Amino acid sequence: MQKRIYVAILLFSLAINAKGQELTVPQLSQYIADNPFLMSPTYAGIGDHIKVRLNGLTQWVGIEDAPDTQTLAADARIGNRSGVGMMLYNDSNGYTRQRGARVSFAHHLTLDRYDDIFLSFGISYNFNQFRIDVEQFRENNGQLPADDKATTNHNFDLGVLYRYDKFFFSANAGNVLNKDLSNFNTDIITIEPNKLRNYYVYSGYSISKSKNSKLEIEPSVFFQWFESDGRSVTDLNAKFRFRDFEDYYYVGLTYRFLNDQLGKPLYIAPIAGLKKSNFYFGYSYQVITNEILGYSTGTHVVTVGMDLFQGISNCRCMY
């Protein structure tokens, strides 16, 4: 077991010592829709099936050219101890476009098979293409941009996940590489941050009256801190899951706020979803509470998915 831990730590060290740029995908309440792999590579391969999730995020409905994001994510078990995953995404925000992919690997260790104590390490390689849609610009003084305004970026995410029975704690670092500013002119370099790292933790606990109880309550918290400017956000989540054998239904609520504005939430989001046989559906409506409320009806998040080839692994650390 010690050898496996050393290998995982070595992978982390190699990623930290490289150079690269950023990957930026809007991360709101998508991870709550039974899809934490979107948030952390450590969840790749946790499950006795191949998990496929298609997610659509439409922000600030009613505002022209508001952010709009689509992601397709899948992860699967490889053997009894490892997992792999991939996410493809497309993001638009006004005249800017982002497309890219994230490829993840996770290794899962069983620390105690009787008390269900597991430790997982995860790493993601991120590929991102950022482009300004110059075709949409109006002609100004008879001239338009002559070249394609696009850059290709590379980066890594790292994570560790600890699970003890129904408790979980995940610590992660996103965009661990400094940004390469060699392609920017001198004026831009003075204002363009080169530290794009952000650190985030996700932790929660599933509460039920008994082992056979149909009702499960899962409070959780998500905290994210950005190194460049010191800002941070927190999600407080509560999820109520009703089980019917292998199927389940859930409702819940997410409360997101800036940590220096505890009483002024960025949004409040009721959530609901279900898993019926191999089919999954989730929905979240984010009620905006700031000045945008007067111009937008809110943000919609829809998730659909399938769980395929159940039973591909019988290791306890898959659950």
N, C-alpha and C positions, 0 to 999 in steps of 0.2 A: 504493500500500500504506500509506503514511504517513497518508493521509486516512482509511482504514478504521480504523487504530489510534486516531486521534483521536476518531472516532465512538464506538468501544467505550469509551474512557476517559470520554467525556462521559456515557454511560449509567450508568457506575459512579458518577460524581460526583452525578448527580441522585438516585440511590437512597440514597446516604449522607446527603444533606441533608434527607431526609423524616423523618417521625415515625411510629412504629408499635409493634406488640407482637410477641409471639413465636410461633413455630411449633415444636412439639416432637414429633418422631416417633422412636421407639426406633431407633437405628442400631447394629445389631450386625454380623453377618457377611453381611447381604444383598447388599452391594456386591460381594462376592467371587464371587457366582453369576453371573458375566459380565453384571453389571448395575450398572456404576459410575455410571450416570445417577442412580440413587437417592441417591448421595452428593454429586454435583457437577453443576451445570448445564452445565459445559464439555463434557460428553460427549453433549449433545443433537445428534443428526444425524451422529454418527460411525458410518458404516456405509452400505452401498449398499442398504439395505432399511429398512422400518418395523419397529422392534423393539417387541414387546409383551411385558410381563412381569407376571405375577400372583404375589404373594408373601404367604405366611402365616407369621406369627411367633407362636408360643405359648411364653411364658416360664414357667419354674418349674412344670412339670407336676406335679400332685399337691397344689398349694396353691390353696385356694379364692379366687376373684376375682383371680387373678394376671393380669399384663398380657397382652393379646392384641391383635395388630395385623394388619390386612390392607391391602395396597397394590396398586393397579393402575397401572402406568407404561407409557407409550408415548412414543417419540421418533422423529423422521423428518428426512430431509434436505429442505431447501428450496433449490433451485438447487444450484450447485456450491460455495458458500462458507458457507452458513448452515444452522442446524438449529433445530427447535422440539421441545418435549416437554411432557408433562403427567403429573402423578401425582395420583391420588385415594387417600385413605386413610381408614381407620376404626380407632380405637384405644380400647380400654377398659382401665381399671385400677381395680379395686374399684368404687366408686360414681361414678367420673369417666369422662367420655366425651369423645373428641376426633374431630372429622370435619373434613375440609378438602381443599384442593387446592393444588398447586404448578404454576405455569406458567413454562416456561423458554425462553430464547432463547440461542443460541450462535453465534458467528461464528468461522470457521476460516480462518486465513491460512497460505499456503505460503511458508516462508522460503527453502527450497532443495528444488526438486523432484527433484534427482538424489541427494541424500543423505537424502531423506525427513525434512526438518526442518519442523515445523508448530507454530503458535502459535494457541491458541484462547482466546476470552473468553466467559464465560457469566454470565447474570443470571437470577434466579428471583424471581417475585412469589409470596408465600405467603399463603393465606387459611386461617384456622383458627377453628373454633368449639369452645370449651371449655364443658362443661356438667357440673354435678353432678346425678346421677340421684336427685332428691329423692323420687321415687315408691318407692324402695327403703328409705327411712328408716322406722324403727319409731316409732310414736306415743310421744311423751315429754310427760308431764303434760297430755295431752289436746290438744296442739298439734303441727302439722306446718308446715314452711316453706310460706308462702302463695304465693310467687312462684317463677318459674323461675330457677334459679341458673345463668346462662349468660353468656358474653362472646364477642365476635367480635374476632379479632386479625388484624393485617396486618403483614407484614414482607418483607424481601428477603434473598437470598443472592447472593454474588458469587464468581467464581472465574476462575482463569487456568490453562491447561494447556499444557505444553511437551512436545513429542514429538520425539525424535531417533532414527530407525530403530526399534529395539525397546526404547528407554528412554522412560519417561514420568514426569512430575512435575507434580502438580496442587496448587495452593495456593488455599484457599478461606476465606471469612468467612461465617458463618451468623448469622442474626438481627442484622443490622447496625444496626437501629434501636433506640433506647432504648425501654423500656417506658413507656407512658403510665399513671401511677398516679393520675390524677384521679378514677377511679371507685372507689378504695379509701378506706376510712376512715383516720383519722390513726394508729390503733394498727397497722394493717396496713402502712402506708407505712414505718414505722420498721424493719420486718423484711423487707419485700418488696424484692428487688433490682430495680433498673431497668436494669442492664446485663446483657443476655442474649446478648451476642455470644460466639461461640466460633469459634476458628480451627483449621483442620485441613489437613494435607498428606497426599497419597497418592502414593507413588512406587514404581517397580519396574522390572524389566528381564527380558525374555524371553531365555532362553539355549537355543541349539540347536547341535548339532555341525556341521550344515551346512544349507544352504538347503532341501534336500529331506528333512531329518531328520523322522521321525515323532514324535519325543519332544521336548517343549519344557518347560523348567523356568522357572517365573516366581516368584522371590522378590519380596516387596513389603512395604511398611511403611505403616501408617496411624497418624498422630499427631493428637490433638485436645486443645486447651487451652481452658478456660472462663474468661472474663475476670472474672466475678463473684466467684468464690472461689479462683481460681488452680489448681484441680485439673486434672489431665490424664491421659489414657489413651493407650496404644500397642497396636496390633495388629502382631504379626509373622506374616507369612503365607508359606506355601510351597505352590506349585501345580504339579502334574505333569500336562501335557496330552499325550494321545496322539492324533495325527491320522490319519485314514483318508480321504484326499482332502479333501472339504469337510466331512465329519463329524469329530467328535472326542469324546473321553472324558477326564475329569480326576478326580484325587483330590488331596487336600491337607490342610493343617492350619493352624489359626489359634490364636494364643496371645495373649490380651489381659490386660493388667495395668495397675494404677495406677502412675504413674512414680515414686512414692515407695515402692512395694512391688514391686520388680522380681522377687523370688523368690516372690511370692504371687499367682499368676494369678487373675483374676476368673473366667475359664473357659478351657478348652482345647476346640477344636471341630474334629473331623475333618469334611471336606467331600468331596462327590462329585457328579458330574453328567455330562451328555452332551448333545450336539446331533446329532440325526439328521434329515437333510433340513432341513425348516423348523421342526422341533419341538425345544424345549429343556426340560430338566428338571434341577433341582439340589436337593440336600438337605444340611443341616448339622445335626449334633447337638452341642449345647454342653454339655460336662460341667462342672458348677458345682463349684468347689473351695473355696468359703467355707462359712459356717455353715448356709446354706440347704440344703446337700447332705443334711442329715439329714431334710429334709422334702419335698424335690423330687427327681424322677428326671432333671431336666435341662430344656433348652430345645430346641424343634424349629423349624427354619426350612425351609420348602418353597417352591420357585420353579418355576413352569411358564410356558412362553411360546411365542411363534411369531415367526418372521422372515418378513415379508410383502413382496411386490413387490420382489424383489431386482433390482438393476441400475438403480435410479432415479437414480443419479449415477455419473459416471465420473471424478470428481476424485480424485487420489491422496490428498489429505488426509482422505478419508472412512475410510481403513482404520485 
